[in-house]
Amino acid sequence: MAISPPCYEFTASTAQEAKNLLQAAQNLLDAHMVMLAPGDGMVRHDLLKRTPVALTIHLDLTQVVGTANEVSALSRTVDL
């Protein structure tokens, strides 16, 4: 049985979506490792260390840091 190699691309726009997508990516990787060594957790653990994959993450926290800076500045103003 030949399997076409899957390539996944995810997009998230909230922190919760980002966390969910990271978990989904981990679950997909685990599922594919099971195909390489069904039923043998020790072998899969070794395969995780040796199996090449490509993963690129672009995490833009510009809005989070901007908001944190605003809160910090407001806090300093209130404390004066």
N, CA, C and O atoms as a Tripos MOL2 file, in Angstrom:
@<TRIPOS>MOLECULE
protein
  320   319    80     0     0
PROTEIN
NO_CHARGES

@<TRIPOS>ATOM
      1 N           0.8400   -1.1680    0.0000 N.3       1 MET1
      2 CA          0.0000    0.0000    0.0000 C.3       1 MET1
      3 C           0.8890    1.2350    0.0000 C.2       1 MET1
      4 O           1.6550    1.4420    0.9410 O.2       1 MET1
      5 N           0.8010    2.0410   -1.0160 N.am      2 ALA2
      6 CA          1.5820    3.2720   -1.1030 C.3       2 ALA2
      7 C           0.7810    4.4340   -0.5270 C.2       2 ALA2
      8 O          -0.4180    4.5660   -0.7730 O.2       2 ALA2
      9 N           1.4550    5.2550    0.2300 N.am      3 ILE3
     10 CA          0.8220    6.4230    0.8340 C.3       3 ILE3
     11 C           1.4700    7.6630    0.2430 C.2       3 ILE3
     12 O           2.6960    7.7750    0.2160 O.2       3 ILE3
     13 N           0.6650    8.5790   -0.2220 N.am      4 SER4
     14 CA          1.2000    9.8530   -0.7020 C.3       4 SER4
     15 C           1.6560   10.6690    0.4990 C.2       4 SER4
     16 O           0.9420   10.7580    1.4970 O.2       4 SER4
     17 N           2.8380   11.2630    0.4080 N.am      5 PRO5
     18 CA          3.3330   12.0170    1.5650 C.3       5 PRO5
     19 C           2.4920   13.2660    1.8140 C.2       5 PRO5
     20 O           2.3660   14.1180    0.9350 O.2       5 PRO5
     21 N           1.9170   13.3730    3.0160 N.am      6 PRO6
     22 CA          1.1090   14.5420    3.3220 C.3       6 PRO6
     23 C           1.9730   15.7350    3.7310 C.2       6 PRO6
     24 O           3.0280   15.5840    4.3470 O.2       6 PRO6
     25 N           1.5050   16.8860    3.3790 N.am      7 CYS7
     26 CA          2.1370   18.1260    3.8080 C.3       7 CYS7
     27 C           1.0230   19.0010    4.3670 C.2       7 CYS7
     28 O           0.0540   19.2990    3.6690 O.2       7 CYS7
     29 N           1.1540   19.4010    5.5880 N.am      8 TYR8
     30 CA          0.0990   20.1440    6.2680 C.3       8 TYR8
     31 C           0.5170   21.5980    6.4410 C.2       8 TYR8
     32 O           1.6890   21.9030    6.6620 O.2       8 TYR8
     33 N          -0.4560   22.4790    6.3360 N.am      9 GLU9
     34 CA         -0.2360   23.8950    6.6300 C.3       9 GLU9
     35 C          -1.3940   24.3570    7.4920 C.2       9 GLU9
     36 O          -2.5570   24.1640    7.1390 O.2       9 GLU9
     37 N          -1.0770   24.9640    8.6170 N.am     10 PHE10
     38 CA         -2.0910   25.4280    9.5500 C.3      10 PHE10
     39 C          -1.9710   26.9340    9.7230 C.2      10 PHE10
     40 O          -0.8780   27.4920    9.6260 O.2      10 PHE10
     41 N          -3.0860   27.5830    9.9760 N.am     11 THR11
     42 CA         -3.0920   29.0090   10.2710 C.3      11 THR11
     43 C          -3.9650   29.2450   11.4980 C.2      11 THR11
     44 O          -5.0960   28.7630   11.5670 O.2      11 THR11
     45 N          -3.4400   29.9780   12.4490 N.am     12 ALA12
     46 CA         -4.1900   30.3130   13.6520 C.3      12 ALA12
     47 C          -4.1940   31.8250   13.8330 C.2      12 ALA12
     48 O          -3.2400   32.5100   13.4660 O.2      12 ALA12
     49 N          -5.2810   32.3330   14.4040 N.am     13 SER13
     50 CA         -5.3520   33.7790   14.6220 C.3      13 SER13
     51 C          -5.5680   34.1460   16.0900 C.2      13 SER13
     52 O          -5.6440   35.3260   16.4320 O.2      13 SER13
     53 N          -5.6650   33.1370   16.9550 N.am     14 THR14
     54 CA         -5.7480   33.3960   18.3970 C.3      14 THR14
     55 C          -4.7730   32.4660   19.1150 C.2      14 THR14
     56 O          -4.3140   31.4690   18.5560 O.2      14 THR14
     57 N          -4.4700   32.8100   20.3530 N.am     15 ALA15
     58 CA         -3.5550   31.9780   21.1410 C.3      15 ALA15
     59 C          -4.1260   30.5690   21.3220 C.2      15 ALA15
     60 O          -3.3850   29.5880   21.2490 O.2      15 ALA15
     61 N          -5.4320   30.4630   21.5560 N.am     16 GLN16
     62 CA         -6.0430   29.1460   21.7420 C.3      16 GLN16
     63 C          -5.9590   28.3210   20.4630 C.2      16 GLN16
     64 O          -5.6470   27.1310   20.5150 O.2      16 GLN16
     65 N          -6.2360   28.9430   19.3100 N.am     17 GLU17
     66 CA         -6.1200   28.2220   18.0410 C.3      17 GLU17
     67 C          -4.6860   27.7510   17.8200 C.2      17 GLU17
     68 O          -4.4680   26.6350   17.3490 O.2      17 GLU17
     69 N          -3.7120   28.5890   18.1530 N.am     18 ALA18
     70 CA         -2.3060   28.2090   17.9900 C.3      18 ALA18
     71 C          -1.9760   26.9970   18.8450 C.2      18 ALA18
     72 O          -1.3270   26.0650   18.3720 O.2      18 ALA18
     73 N          -2.4190   26.9990   20.1080 N.am     19 LYS19
     74 CA         -2.1660   25.8570   20.9840 C.3      19 LYS19
     75 C          -2.8400   24.6000   20.4490 C.2      19 LYS19
     76 O          -2.2560   23.5170   20.4760 O.2      19 LYS19
     77 N          -4.0820   24.7470   19.9590 N.am     20 ASN20
     78 CA         -4.7970   23.5980   19.4090 C.3      20 ASN20
     79 C          -4.0850   23.0400   18.1770 C.2      20 ASN20
     80 O          -3.9860   21.8240   18.0110 O.2      20 ASN20
     81 N          -3.5930   23.9230   17.3230 N.am     21 LEU21
     82 CA         -2.9120   23.4690   16.1120 C.3      21 LEU21
     83 C          -1.5790   22.8060   16.4310 C.2      21 LEU21
     84 O          -1.2020   21.8370   15.7720 O.2      21 LEU21
     85 N          -0.8640   23.3060   17.4230 N.am     22 LEU22
     86 CA          0.3770   22.6480   17.8360 C.3      22 LEU22
     87 C           0.0900   21.2400   18.3480 C.2      22 LEU22
     88 O           0.8370   20.3050   18.0590 O.2      22 LEU22
     89 N          -0.9900   21.0910   19.1030 N.am     23 GLN23
     90 CA         -1.3740   19.7630   19.5920 C.3      23 GLN23
     91 C          -1.7800   18.8640   18.4310 C.2      23 GLN23
     92 O          -1.4410   17.6800   18.4100 O.2      23 GLN23
     93 N          -2.5100   19.4260   17.4590 N.am     24 ALA24
     94 CA         -2.9230   18.6370   16.2870 C.3      24 ALA24
     95 C          -1.7020   18.1710   15.5020 C.2      24 ALA24
     96 O          -1.6670   17.0320   15.0370 O.2      24 ALA24
     97 N          -0.7070   19.0300   15.3490 N.am     25 ALA25
     98 CA          0.5150   18.6490   14.6320 C.3      25 ALA25
     99 C           1.2290   17.5180   15.3700 C.2      25 ALA25
    100 O           1.7280   16.5820   14.7450 O.2      25 ALA25
    101 N           1.2760   17.6040   16.6910 N.am     26 GLN26
    102 CA          1.9070   16.5470   17.4820 C.3      26 GLN26
    103 C           1.1400   15.2430   17.3180 C.2      26 GLN26
    104 O           1.7450   14.1800   17.1840 O.2      26 GLN26
    105 N          -0.1790   15.3140   17.3280 N.am     27 ASN27
    106 CA         -0.9990   14.1120   17.1540 C.3      27 ASN27
    107 C          -0.7930   13.4850   15.7790 C.2      27 ASN27
    108 O          -0.7410   12.2610   15.6610 O.2      27 ASN27
    109 N          -0.6770   14.3120   14.7370 N.am     28 LEU28
    110 CA         -0.4210   13.7960   13.3880 C.3      28 LEU28
    111 C           0.9270   13.0870   13.3200 C.2      28 LEU28
    112 O           1.0410   12.0170   12.7230 O.2      28 LEU28
    113 N           1.9390   13.6800   13.9280 N.am     29 LEU29
    114 CA          3.2610   13.0660   13.9470 C.3      29 LEU29
    115 C           3.2150   11.7280   14.6790 C.2      29 LEU29
    116 O           3.7830   10.7410   14.2100 O.2      29 LEU29
    117 N           2.5440   11.6950   15.8210 N.am     30 ASP30
    118 CA          2.4130   10.4420   16.5680 C.3      30 ASP30
    119 C           1.6970    9.3740   15.7440 C.2      30 ASP30
    120 O           2.0980    8.2100   15.7450 O.2      30 ASP30
    121 N           0.6430    9.7710   15.0450 N.am     31 ALA31
    122 CA         -0.1110    8.8100   14.2300 C.3      31 ALA31
    123 C           0.7620    8.2310   13.1190 C.2      31 ALA31
    124 O           0.6740    7.0410   12.8170 O.2      31 ALA31
    125 N           1.5920    9.0560   12.5190 N.am     32 HIS32
    126 CA          2.4660    8.5650   11.4560 C.3      32 HIS32
    127 C           3.5740    7.6650   12.0130 C.2      32 HIS32
    128 O           4.0140    6.7350   11.3370 O.2      32 HIS32
    129 N           4.0190    7.9360   13.2270 N.am     33 MET33
    130 CA          5.0180    7.0710   13.8530 C.3      33 MET33
    131 C           4.4180    5.6950   14.1380 C.2      33 MET33
    132 O           5.1120    4.6840   14.0350 O.2      33 MET33
    133 N           3.1420    5.6500   14.4930 N.am     34 VAL34
    134 CA          2.4700    4.3690   14.7360 C.3      34 VAL34
    135 C           2.4530    3.5330   13.4600 C.2      34 VAL34
    136 O           2.5520    2.3080   13.5280 O.2      34 VAL34
    137 N           2.3280    4.1760   12.2980 N.am     35 MET35
    138 CA          2.3540    3.4260   11.0330 C.3      35 MET35
    139 C           3.7150    2.7740   10.8100 C.2      35 MET35
    140 O           3.8030    1.7100   10.1970 O.2      35 MET35
    141 N           4.7870    3.4160   11.3130 N.am     36 LEU36
    142 CA          6.1380    2.8510   11.1370 C.3      36 LEU36
    143 C           6.4110    1.7010   12.0970 C.2      36 LEU36
    144 O           7.1450    0.7690   11.7690 O.2      36 LEU36
    145 N           5.8130    1.7720   13.2880 N.am     37 ALA37
    146 CA          6.0510    0.7210   14.2840 C.3      37 ALA37
    147 C           4.7910    0.5060   15.1010 C.2      37 ALA37
    148 O           4.7270    0.9180   16.2590 O.2      37 ALA37
    149 N           3.7810   -0.1380   14.5110 N.am     38 PRO38
    150 CA          2.5290   -0.3440   15.2410 C.3      38 PRO38
    151 C           2.7280   -1.2020   16.4870 C.2      38 PRO38
    152 O           3.3710   -2.2510   16.4380 O.2      38 PRO38
    153 N           2.1680   -0.7420   17.6000 N.am     39 GLY39
    154 CA          2.1640   -1.5450   18.8150 C.3      39 GLY39
    155 C           3.4530   -1.5830   19.6070 C.2      39 GLY39
    156 O           3.4990   -2.2590   20.6350 O.2      39 GLY39
    157 N           4.4950   -0.9020   19.1930 N.am     40 ASP40
    158 CA          5.7780   -0.9690   19.9040 C.3      40 ASP40
    159 C           6.2360    0.4330   20.2820 C.2      40 ASP40
    160 O           6.9340    1.0990   19.5180 O.2      40 ASP40
    161 N           5.8310    0.8740   21.4760 N.am     41 GLY41
    162 CA          6.1590    2.2210   21.9410 C.3      41 GLY41
    163 C           7.6460    2.4990   22.0380 C.2      41 GLY41
    164 O           8.0820    3.6120   21.7470 O.2      41 GLY41
    165 N           8.4380    1.5100   22.4420 N.am     42 MET42
    166 CA          9.8810    1.7190   22.5710 C.3      42 MET42
    167 C          10.5170    1.9760   21.2100 C.2      42 MET42
    168 O          11.3810    2.8430   21.0820 O.2      42 MET42
    169 N          10.0960    1.2290   20.1970 N.am     43 VAL43
    170 CA         10.6220    1.4310   18.8530 C.3      43 VAL43
    171 C          10.2220    2.8100   18.3490 C.2      43 VAL43
    172 O          11.0350    3.5110   17.7470 O.2      43 VAL43
    173 N           8.9660    3.2080   18.5920 N.am     44 ARG44
    174 CA          8.5070    4.5300   18.1520 C.3      44 ARG44
    175 C           9.3210    5.6310   18.8130 C.2      44 ARG44
    176 O           9.6540    6.6270   18.1710 O.2      44 ARG44
    177 N           9.6460    5.4590   20.0910 N.am     45 HIS45
    178 CA         10.4590    6.4670   20.7760 C.3      45 HIS45
    179 C          11.8010    6.6340   20.0680 C.2      45 HIS45
    180 O          12.2720    7.7560   19.8820 O.2      45 HIS45
    181 N          12.4060    5.5350   19.6790 N.am     46 ASP46
    182 CA         13.6720    5.5920   18.9450 C.3      46 ASP46
    183 C          13.4680    6.2020   17.5600 C.2      46 ASP46
    184 O          14.3070    6.9720   17.0930 O.2      46 ASP46
    185 N          12.3640    5.8640   16.9040 N.am     47 LEU47
    186 CA         12.0740    6.4180   15.5780 C.3      47 LEU47
    187 C          11.9030    7.9330   15.6260 C.2      47 LEU47
    188 O          12.3100    8.6340   14.7000 O.2      47 LEU47
    189 N          11.3080    8.4370   16.6950 N.am     48 LEU48
    190 CA         11.1420    9.8820   16.8350 C.3      48 LEU48
    191 C          12.4880   10.5960   16.7790 C.2      48 LEU48
    192 O          12.5990   11.6890   16.2240 O.2      48 LEU48
    193 N          13.4910    9.9790   17.3480 N.am     49 LYS49
    194 CA         14.8240   10.5900   17.3670 C.3      49 LYS49
    195 C          15.5110   10.5160   16.0080 C.2      49 LYS49
    196 O          16.3690   11.3430   15.7030 O.2      49 LYS49
    197 N          15.1390    9.5280   15.1840 N.am     50 ARG50
    198 CA         15.8550    9.2950   13.9300 C.3      50 ARG50
    199 C          15.0850    9.6740   12.6680 C.2      50 ARG50
    200 O          15.6810    9.7480   11.5930 O.2      50 ARG50
    201 N          13.7830    9.9160   12.7670 N.am     51 THR51
    202 CA         12.9670   10.1450   11.5790 C.3      51 THR51
    203 C          12.9740   11.6240   11.1990 C.2      51 THR51
    204 O          12.5570   12.4700   11.9900 O.2      51 THR51
    205 N          13.4480   11.9380    9.9890 N.am     52 PRO52
    206 CA         13.4770   13.3510    9.5800 C.3      52 PRO52
    207 C          12.0860   13.8650    9.2090 C.2      52 PRO52
    208 O          11.3130   13.1760    8.5420 O.2      52 PRO52
    209 N          11.7890   15.0560    9.6410 N.am     53 VAL53
    210 CA         10.5880   15.7790    9.2400 C.3      53 VAL53
    211 C          10.9730   17.2420    9.0460 C.2      53 VAL53
    212 O          12.0260   17.6760    9.5130 O.2      53 VAL53
    213 N          10.1420   17.9860    8.3720 N.am     54 ALA54
    214 CA         10.3660   19.4290    8.2140 C.3      54 ALA54
    215 C           9.2500   20.1560    8.9390 C.2      54 ALA54
    216 O           8.0730   19.8810    8.7080 O.2      54 ALA54
    217 N           9.6120   21.0770    9.8110 N.am     55 LEU55
    218 CA          8.6360   21.8630   10.5590 C.3      55 LEU55
    219 C           9.1330   23.3000   10.6130 C.2      55 LEU55
    220 O          10.2630   23.5610   11.0240 O.2      55 LEU55
    221 N           8.2910   24.2170   10.1990 N.am     56 THR56
    222 CA          8.6000   25.6370   10.2780 C.3      56 THR56
    223 C           7.4690   26.3100   11.0320 C.2      56 THR56
    224 O           6.2970   26.1310   10.6990 O.2      56 THR56
    225 N           7.8190   27.0800   12.0390 N.am     57 ILE57
    226 CA          6.8120   27.8020   12.8150 C.3      57 ILE57
    227 C           7.1260   29.2850   12.7370 C.2      57 ILE57
    228 O           8.2410   29.7140   13.0310 O.2      57 ILE57
    229 N           6.1400   30.0530   12.3430 N.am     58 HIS58
    230 CA          6.2420   31.5120   12.3460 C.3      58 HIS58
    231 C           5.2580   31.9950   13.4000 C.2      58 HIS58
    232 O           4.0460   31.8990   13.2070 O.2      58 HIS58
    233 N           5.7600   32.5060   14.4990 N.am     59 LEU59
    234 CA          4.9210   32.9340   15.6200 C.3      59 LEU59
    235 C           5.0770   34.4380   15.7880 C.2      59 LEU59
    236 O           6.1300   34.9130   16.2120 O.2      59 LEU59
    237 N           4.0420   35.1790   15.4590 N.am     60 ASP60
    238 CA          4.0710   36.6370   15.5360 C.3      60 ASP60
    239 C           3.3400   37.0820   16.7960 C.2      60 ASP60
    240 O           2.1150   37.0010   16.8740 O.2      60 ASP60
    241 N           4.0930   37.5490   17.7730 N.am     61 LEU61
    242 CA          3.5240   38.0020   19.0350 C.3      61 LEU61
    243 C           3.4900   39.5170   19.1480 C.2      61 LEU61
    244 O           3.4280   40.0580   20.2520 O.2      61 LEU61
    245 N           3.5300   40.2050   18.0120 N.am     62 THR62
    246 CA          3.5570   41.6630   17.9950 C.3      62 THR62
    247 C           2.4020   42.2610   18.7910 C.2      62 THR62
    248 O           2.6160   43.1520   19.6130 O.2      62 THR62
    249 N           1.1840   41.7850   18.5600 N.am     63 GLN63
    250 CA          0.0250   42.3430   19.2640 C.3      63 GLN63
    251 C           0.0640   42.0330   20.7520 C.2      63 GLN63
    252 O          -0.3180   42.8680   21.5720 O.2      63 GLN63
    253 N           0.5200   40.8490   21.1030 N.am     64 VAL64
    254 CA          0.6040   40.4790   22.5210 C.3      64 VAL64
    255 C           1.5960   41.3820   23.2410 C.2      64 VAL64
    256 O           1.2930   41.9060   24.3130 O.2      64 VAL64
    257 N           2.7710   41.5670   22.6660 N.am     65 VAL65
    258 CA          3.7950   42.4060   23.2890 C.3      65 VAL65
    259 C           3.3350   43.8570   23.3300 C.2      65 VAL65
    260 O           3.5710   44.5570   24.3150 O.2      65 VAL65
    261 N           2.6730   44.3150   22.2560 N.am     66 GLY66
    262 CA          2.1530   45.6840   22.2460 C.3      66 GLY66
    263 C           1.1560   45.9030   23.3670 C.2      66 GLY66
    264 O           1.2070   46.9210   24.0580 O.2      66 GLY66
    265 N           0.2600   44.9660   23.5500 N.am     67 THR67
    266 CA         -0.7250   45.0660   24.6290 C.3      67 THR67
    267 C          -0.0450   45.0030   25.9860 C.2      67 THR67
    268 O          -0.4090   45.7530   26.8920 O.2      67 THR67
    269 N           0.9310   44.1290   26.1420 N.am     68 ALA68
    270 CA          1.6690   44.0290   27.4070 C.3      68 ALA68
    271 C           2.3730   45.3490   27.7200 C.2      68 ALA68
    272 O           2.3960   45.7840   28.8710 O.2      68 ALA68
    273 N           2.9390   45.9780   26.7110 N.am     69 ASN69
    274 CA          3.5880   47.2780   26.9150 C.3      69 ASN69
    275 C           2.5880   48.3420   27.3290 C.2      69 ASN69
    276 O           2.8850   49.1680   28.1910 O.2      69 ASN69
    277 N           1.3980   48.3320   26.7210 N.am     70 GLU70
    278 CA          0.3540   49.2970   27.0870 C.3      70 GLU70
    279 C          -0.0920   49.0840   28.5320 C.2      70 GLU70
    280 O          -0.2560   50.0480   29.2800 O.2      70 GLU70
    281 N          -0.2880   47.8260   28.9240 N.am     71 VAL71
    282 CA         -0.6990   47.5180   30.2950 C.3      71 VAL71
    283 C           0.3860   47.9530   31.2770 C.2      71 VAL71
    284 O           0.0860   48.5110   32.3330 O.2      71 VAL71
    285 N           1.6250   47.7010   30.9330 N.am     72 SER72
    286 CA          2.7440   48.0880   31.7960 C.3      72 SER72
    287 C           2.8070   49.6030   31.9580 C.2      72 SER72
    288 O           2.9940   50.1090   33.0640 O.2      72 SER72
    289 N           2.6500   50.3220   30.8500 N.am     73 ALA73
    290 CA          2.6840   51.7870   30.8980 C.3      73 ALA73
    291 C           1.5180   52.3190   31.7200 C.2      73 ALA73
    292 O           1.6950   53.2470   32.5080 O.2      73 ALA73
    293 N           0.3250   51.7450   31.5480 N.am     74 LEU74
    294 CA         -0.8420   52.1600   32.3170 C.3      74 LEU74
    295 C          -0.6340   51.8720   33.7970 C.2      74 LEU74
    296 O          -0.9940   52.6850   34.6480 O.2      74 LEU74
    297 N          -0.0650   50.7350   34.0990 N.am     75 SER75
    298 CA          0.1960   50.3530   35.4750 C.3      75 SER75
    299 C           1.1580   51.3370   36.1470 C.2      75 SER75
    300 O           0.9680   51.7200   37.3010 O.2      75 SER75
    301 N           2.1890   51.7350   35.4060 N.am     76 ARG76
    302 CA          3.1530   52.7030   35.9440 C.3      76 ARG76
    303 C           2.4760   54.0460   36.1680 C.2      76 ARG76
    304 O           2.7920   54.7290   37.1420 O.2      76 ARG76
    305 N           1.5530   54.4470   35.2940 N.am     77 THR77
    306 CA          0.8380   55.7010   35.4280 C.3      77 THR77
    307 C          -0.0620   55.6770   36.6620 C.2      77 THR77
    308 O          -0.1440   56.6590   37.4000 O.2      77 THR77
    309 N          -0.7350   54.5500   36.8770 N.am     78 VAL78
    310 CA         -1.6360   54.4200   38.0410 C.3      78 VAL78
    311 C          -0.8350   54.4160   39.3240 C.2      78 VAL78
    312 O          -1.2900   54.9560   40.3320 O.2      78 VAL78
    313 N           0.3570   53.8160   39.3130 N.am     79 ASP79
    314 CA          1.1930   53.7230   40.5190 C.3      79 ASP79
    315 C           1.8330   55.0520   40.8930 C.2      79 ASP79
    316 O           2.3030   55.2100   42.0200 O.2      79 ASP79
    317 N           1.8610   56.0120   39.9700 N.am     80 LEU80
    318 CA          2.4820   57.3100   40.2600 C.3      80 LEU80
    319 C           1.6480   58.0830   41.1660 C.2      80 LEU80
    320 O           2.0040   59.2050   41.5260 O.2      80 LEU80
@<TRIPOS>BOND
     1     1     2 1
     2     2     3 1
     3     3     4 2
     4     3     5 am
     5     5     6 1
     6     6     7 1
     7     7     8 2
     8     7     9 am
     9     9    10 1
    10    10    11 1
    11    11    12 2
    12    11    13 am
    13    13    14 1
    14    14    15 1
    15    15    16 2
    16    15    17 am
    17    17    18 1
    18    18    19 1
    19    19    20 2
    20    19    21 am
    21    21    22 1
    22    22    23 1
    23    23    24 2
    24    23    25 am
    25    25    26 1
    26    26    27 1
    27    27    28 2
    28    27    29 am
    29    29    30 1
    30    30    31 1
    31    31    32 2
    32    31    33 am
    33    33    34 1
    34    34    35 1
    35    35    36 2
    36    35    37 am
    37    37    38 1
    38    38    39 1
    39    39    40 2
    40    39    41 am
    41    41    42 1
    42    42    43 1
    43    43    44 2
    44    43    45 am
    45    45    46 1
    46    46    47 1
    47    47    48 2
    48    47    49 am
    49    49    50 1
    50    50    51 1
    51    51    52 2
    52    51    53 am
    53    53    54 1
    54    54    55 1
    55    55    56 2
    56    55    57 am
    57    57    58 1
    58    58    59 1
    59    59    60 2
    60    59    61 am
    61    61    62 1
    62    62    63 1
    63    63    64 2
    64    63    65 am
    65    65    66 1
    66    66    67 1
    67    67    68 2
    68    67    69 am
    69    69    70 1
    70    70    71 1
    71    71    72 2
    72    71    73 am
    73    73    74 1
    74    74    75 1
    75    75    76 2
    76    75    77 am
    77    77    78 1
    78    78    79 1
    79    79    80 2
    80    79    81 am
    81    81    82 1
    82    82    83 1
    83    83    84 2
    84    83    85 am
    85    85    86 1
    86    86    87 1
    87    87    88 2
    88    87    89 am
    89    89    90 1
    90    90    91 1
    91    91    92 2
    92    91    93 am
    93    93    94 1
    94    94    95 1
    95    95    96 2
    96    95    97 am
    97    97    98 1
    98    98    99 1
    99    99   100 2
   100    99   101 am
   101   101   102 1
   102   102   103 1
   103   103   104 2
   104   103   105 am
   105   105   106 1
   106   106   107 1
   107   107   108 2
   108   107   109 am
   109   109   110 1
   110   110   111 1
   111   111   112 2
   112   111   113 am
   113   113   114 1
   114   114   115 1
   115   115   116 2
   116   115   117 am
   117   117   118 1
   118   118   119 1
   119   119   120 2
   120   119   121 am
   121   121   122 1
   122   122   123 1
   123   123   124 2
   124   123   125 am
   125   125   126 1
   126   126   127 1
   127   127   128 2
   128   127   129 am
   129   129   130 1
   130   130   131 1
   131   131   132 2
   132   131   133 am
   133   133   134 1
   134   134   135 1
   135   135   136 2
   136   135   137 am
   137   137   138 1
   138   138   139 1
   139   139   140 2
   140   139   141 am
   141   141   142 1
   142   142   143 1
   143   143   144 2
   144   143   145 am
   145   145   146 1
   146   146   147 1
   147   147   148 2
   148   147   149 am
   149   149   150 1
   150   150   151 1
   151   151   152 2
   152   151   153 am
   153   153   154 1
   154   154   155 1
   155   155   156 2
   156   155   157 am
   157   157   158 1
   158   158   159 1
   159   159   160 2
   160   159   161 am
   161   161   162 1
   162   162   163 1
   163   163   164 2
   164   163   165 am
   165   165   166 1
   166   166   167 1
   167   167   168 2
   168   167   169 am
   169   169   170 1
   170   170   171 1
   171   171   172 2
   172   171   173 am
   173   173   174 1
   174   174   175 1
   175   175   176 2
   176   175   177 am
   177   177   178 1
   178   178   179 1
   179   179   180 2
   180   179   181 am
   181   181   182 1
   182   182   183 1
   183   183   184 2
   184   183   185 am
   185   185   186 1
   186   186   187 1
   187   187   188 2
   188   187   189 am
   189   189   190 1
   190   190   191 1
   191   191   192 2
   192   191   193 am
   193   193   194 1
   194   194   195 1
   195   195   196 2
   196   195   197 am
   197   197   198 1
   198   198   199 1
   199   199   200 2
   200   199   201 am
   201   201   202 1
   202   202   203 1
   203   203   204 2
   204   203   205 am
   205   205   206 1
   206   206   207 1
   207   207   208 2
   208   207   209 am
   209   209   210 1
   210   210   211 1
   211   211   212 2
   212   211   213 am
   213   213   214 1
   214   214   215 1
   215   215   216 2
   216   215   217 am
   217   217   218 1
   218   218   219 1
   219   219   220 2
   220   219   221 am
   221   221   222 1
   222   222   223 1
   223   223   224 2
   224   223   225 am
   225   225   226 1
   226   226   227 1
   227   227   228 2
   228   227   229 am
   229   229   230 1
   230   230   231 1
   231   231   232 2
   232   231   233 am
   233   233   234 1
   234   234   235 1
   235   235   236 2
   236   235   237 am
   237   237   238 1
   238   238   239 1
   239   239   240 2
   240   239   241 am
   241   241   242 1
   242   242   243 1
   243   243   244 2
   244   243   245 am
   245   245   246 1
   246   246   247 1
   247   247   248 2
   248   247   249 am
   249   249   250 1
   250   250   251 1
   251   251   252 2
   252   251   253 am
   253   253   254 1
   254   254   255 1
   255   255   256 2
   256   255   257 am
   257   257   258 1
   258   258   259 1
   259   259   260 2
   260   259   261 am
   261   261   262 1
   262   262   263 1
   263   263   264 2
   264   263   265 am
   265   265   266 1
   266   266   267 1
   267   267   268 2
   268   267   269 am
   269   269   270 1
   270   270   271 1
   271   271   272 2
   272   271   273 am
   273   273   274 1
   274   274   275 1
   275   275   276 2
   276   275   277 am
   277   277   278 1
   278   278   279 1
   279   279   280 2
   280   279   281 am
   281   281   282 1
   282   282   283 1
   283   283   284 2
   284   283   285 am
   285   285   286 1
   286   286   287 1
   287   287   288 2
   288   287   289 am
   289   289   290 1
   290   290   291 1
   291   291   292 2
   292   291   293 am
   293   293   294 1
   294   294   295 1
   295   295   296 2
   296   295   297 am
   297   297   298 1
   298   298   299 1
   299   299   300 2
   300   299   301 am
   301   301   302 1
   302   302   303 1
   303   303   304 2
   304   303   305 am
   305   305   306 1
   306   306   307 1
   307   307   308 2
   308   307   309 am
   309   309   310 1
   310   310   311 1
   311   311   312 2
   312   311   313 am
   313   313   314 1
   314   314   315 1
   315   315   316 2
   316   315   317 am
   317   317   318 1
   318   318   319 1
   319   319   320 2
@<TRIPOS>SUBSTRUCTURE
     1 MET1         2 RESIDUE 1 A MET
     2 ALA2         6 RESIDUE 1 A ALA
     3 ILE3        10 RESIDUE 1 A ILE
     4 SER4        14 RESIDUE 1 A SER
     5 PRO5        18 RESIDUE 1 A PRO
     6 PRO6        22 RESIDUE 1 A PRO
     7 CYS7        26 RESIDUE 1 A CYS
     8 TYR8        30 RESIDUE 1 A TYR
     9 GLU9        34 RESIDUE 1 A GLU
    10 PHE10       38 RESIDUE 1 A PHE
    11 THR11       42 RESIDUE 1 A THR
    12 ALA12       46 RESIDUE 1 A ALA
    13 SER13       50 RESIDUE 1 A SER
    14 THR14       54 RESIDUE 1 A THR
    15 ALA15       58 RESIDUE 1 A ALA
    16 GLN16       62 RESIDUE 1 A GLN
    17 GLU17       66 RESIDUE 1 A GLU
    18 ALA18       70 RESIDUE 1 A ALA
    19 LYS19       74 RESIDUE 1 A LYS
    20 ASN20       78 RESIDUE 1 A ASN
    21 LEU21       82 RESIDUE 1 A LEU
    22 LEU22       86 RESIDUE 1 A LEU
    23 GLN23       90 RESIDUE 1 A GLN
    24 ALA24       94 RESIDUE 1 A ALA
    25 ALA25       98 RESIDUE 1 A ALA
    26 GLN26      102 RESIDUE 1 A GLN
    27 ASN27      106 RESIDUE 1 A ASN
    28 LEU28      110 RESIDUE 1 A LEU
    29 LEU29      114 RESIDUE 1 A LEU
    30 ASP30      118 RESIDUE 1 A ASP
    31 ALA31      122 RESIDUE 1 A ALA
    32 HIS32      126 RESIDUE 1 A HIS
    33 MET33      130 RESIDUE 1 A MET
    34 VAL34      134 RESIDUE 1 A VAL
    35 MET35      138 RESIDUE 1 A MET
    36 LEU36      142 RESIDUE 1 A LEU
    37 ALA37      146 RESIDUE 1 A ALA
    38 PRO38      150 RESIDUE 1 A PRO
    39 GLY39      154 RESIDUE 1 A GLY
    40 ASP40      158 RESIDUE 1 A ASP
    41 GLY41      162 RESIDUE 1 A GLY
    42 MET42      166 RESIDUE 1 A MET
    43 VAL43      170 RESIDUE 1 A VAL
    44 ARG44      174 RESIDUE 1 A ARG
    45 HIS45      178 RESIDUE 1 A HIS
    46 ASP46      182 RESIDUE 1 A ASP
    47 LEU47      186 RESIDUE 1 A LEU
    48 LEU48      190 RESIDUE 1 A LEU
    49 LYS49      194 RESIDUE 1 A LYS
    50 ARG50      198 RESIDUE 1 A ARG
    51 THR51      202 RESIDUE 1 A THR
    52 PRO52      206 RESIDUE 1 A PRO
    53 VAL53      210 RESIDUE 1 A VAL
    54 ALA54      214 RESIDUE 1 A ALA
    55 LEU55      218 RESIDUE 1 A LEU
    56 THR56      222 RESIDUE 1 A THR
    57 ILE57      226 RESIDUE 1 A ILE
    58 HIS58      230 RESIDUE 1 A HIS
    59 LEU59      234 RESIDUE 1 A LEU
    60 ASP60      238 RESIDUE 1 A ASP
    61 LEU61      242 RESIDUE 1 A LEU
    62 THR62      246 RESIDUE 1 A THR
    63 GLN63      250 RESIDUE 1 A GLN
    64 VAL64      254 RESIDUE 1 A VAL
    65 VAL65      258 RESIDUE 1 A VAL
    66 GLY66      262 RESIDUE 1 A GLY
    67 THR67      266 RESIDUE 1 A THR
    68 ALA68      270 RESIDUE 1 A ALA
    69 ASN69      274 RESIDUE 1 A ASN
    70 GLU70      278 RESIDUE 1 A GLU
    71 VAL71      282 RESIDUE 1 A VAL
    72 SER72      286 RESIDUE 1 A SER
    73 ALA73      290 RESIDUE 1 A ALA
    74 LEU74      294 RESIDUE 1 A LEU
    75 SER75      298 RESIDUE 1 A SER
    76 ARG76      302 RESIDUE 1 A ARG
    77 THR77      306 RESIDUE 1 A THR
    78 VAL78      310 RESIDUE 1 A VAL
    79 ASP79      314 RESIDUE 1 A ASP
    80 LEU80      318 RESIDUE 1 A LEU
